[in-house]
């Protein structure tokens, strides 16, 4: 009987070239496409498949945007689950650990725990009025962290009890693999949803900038590419990188201009408990109101205008596009390195011509975190409904003392008129 | 196997005993030394405790990362040692920044550079982390990709375990030293008691992973720890220096533990359930409410805490190492002593947040002040309506 531990131990220490390849995923291009393109040569066929699928994905994207926030949330959740599944499956194939006792159940269980924790935190914040009315939900919300922790601990103890002699190392690897995957996919997807609730524009502009950067960097590289950018991805070139950067900034600028005009994109998503639907209606914040900006003298000479009417948000879009073009690609390089390390061509074969869902979303993850940190640092402070929820949990004496402090502050600032009654 | 670094002094003093008894004595002496050390730093106060927690954290991180190097023979990987320490620094910067902002609020607002660092704290931390991430990507070298990704994953999981837990411990400490001392003591007591009960009465093995553990030790340790927790809490609840939250006094620029003890730490009469009345002979007993909580803490330390130990045992078997390191003679590395503590720290933190106190009022006020005026007004009015509803206004 081959000792799996010994074999794995040797596997770890061999240099990359000695490691056997993970078998390539099967080709899942639909029959329809294959027949339609059967006349073309292989290279053009690949081009066409990629092109058609790109258009298909962009159309699905627009359709979902039209359908509204709730569908978008579902879409984000589905993508998260699929990405998680893809990465875990790669782990199984790398370690030949598909038959490890309990492990498939434990991976899905931890995914469930992670999502329960995050959705509980999010739902409680945004659906405060909905939650207040239902007693059982109140209990779940109040002790949410404890319940989530208890659920996680159960999984942890199950893992310890499932440890089997001769498979210890494999099981620890899969445990760590699961946790790192959860960290990447689940936290990012929840940051995406938080961004979405801030306003659909904070969801659309970053994602579009990354996609635009992907496409324009490819096009610039195709026509002008000469100097290689990084050994990790030999197809990337400096010309593509720089050309992509400038095009993405311009694209983001123009795209923001159009989106900023519609309340549908600009307003925070709120849940209306009477109609039981999401609404996006509000007084647009000053970020989305036209302002006159004075052009710096340098640009004045070039363009011939002295002032320009812009939305302040467009300045922020420059920051977002810059990040998407300069740092976003590092997410792609990371994924390329990962694929080379584990000798796989694509994460999966879900999308014909493009690979798996992870292949499309590898640059998006860094972007989601950046947008979230950007919003909390520069755009708004803490979430008001979350603050309110926490205030209502305090002890009555604490609430009273907080009330008095707030009142004196508001009176001082002139926001509240001082009254004779307490 | 790691080399024997028992100090020469001990070696000479115990040279005539047989090797089994010598091992026993070494372990015993070191146990007493560690417990004495624990008491000394408690005496020295919160600041020293925080420093010790920080040192333990760094040592644990170092031990686990070194194991990774040994497993993968990756000590010479380009950049990697630097990157591991850099990530440790980033994550500590992030957590300490959040803690400092919460607890030293007035101090931070006074000093201009600190105020800006605190306002954009998350952004700065994220930028620092990203720099490390990009450096990692740029450091990827052909033929070493897999090793580098392994070490990257290893570093992140280690950070998750070691750094987050140590910060939860510090949060518990700020809640009141009793929330730091009682859980840690319960875990140590459970270790020792389970060992003793196992030594004298142990017959039925508990889990294949750790053949030395027995059911008798487990159950005996459980009851002994609950009892110990009750007694220790009783003694500590009487002293303000243990029960009061640690606060930073802006005028004296030092930590103070002075307050009106909360009702958790005020003696109350409890009616003994009829079952116990016949056994013990009393009708009522005077206890601190905190002692009831200590039962929950001791129970967790005895029943779930050992799973942390089993996890560490499994880890050591998986990577074929006897101990995490050889820092403490007879006991192994720092991680060997602290493996059960990690789950405990998280549990205590979640317990406090769920059952003891709600959110921190001063933190809430702080957040309120950063909102827009219309949001402030909305919240103020909702709070007012709520208080009127409750009859407080």
Interface residues (C-beta under 8 A of the other chain):
Chain A: X12 X13 X15 X16 X17 X19 X142 X143 X145 X146 X149 X153 X156 X157 X159 X160 X161 X163 X165 X168 X169 X171 X172 X176 X177 X179 X180 X183 X230 X231 X232 X327 X330 X333 X334 X337 X338 X340 X341 X342 X366 X369 X370 X373 X374 X376 X377 X378 X381 X382 X384 X387 X388 X390 X391 X392 X393 X394 X395 X396 X398 X399 X400 X401 X402 X403 X405 X406 X407 X409 X410 X413 X415 X416 X422
Chain B: X71 X72 X73 X119 X120 X122 X123 X126 X130 X133 X134 X136 X137 X138 X140 X142 X143 X144 X145 X146 X147 X148 X149 X150 X153 X154 X156 X157 X160 X207 X208 X209 X304 X307 X310 X311 X314 X315 X317 X318 X319 X343 X346 X347 X350 X351 X353 X354 X355 X358 X359 X361 X364 X365 X367 X368 X369 X370 X371 X372 X373 X375 X376 X377 X378 X379 X380 X382 X383 X384 X386 X387 X390 X392 X393
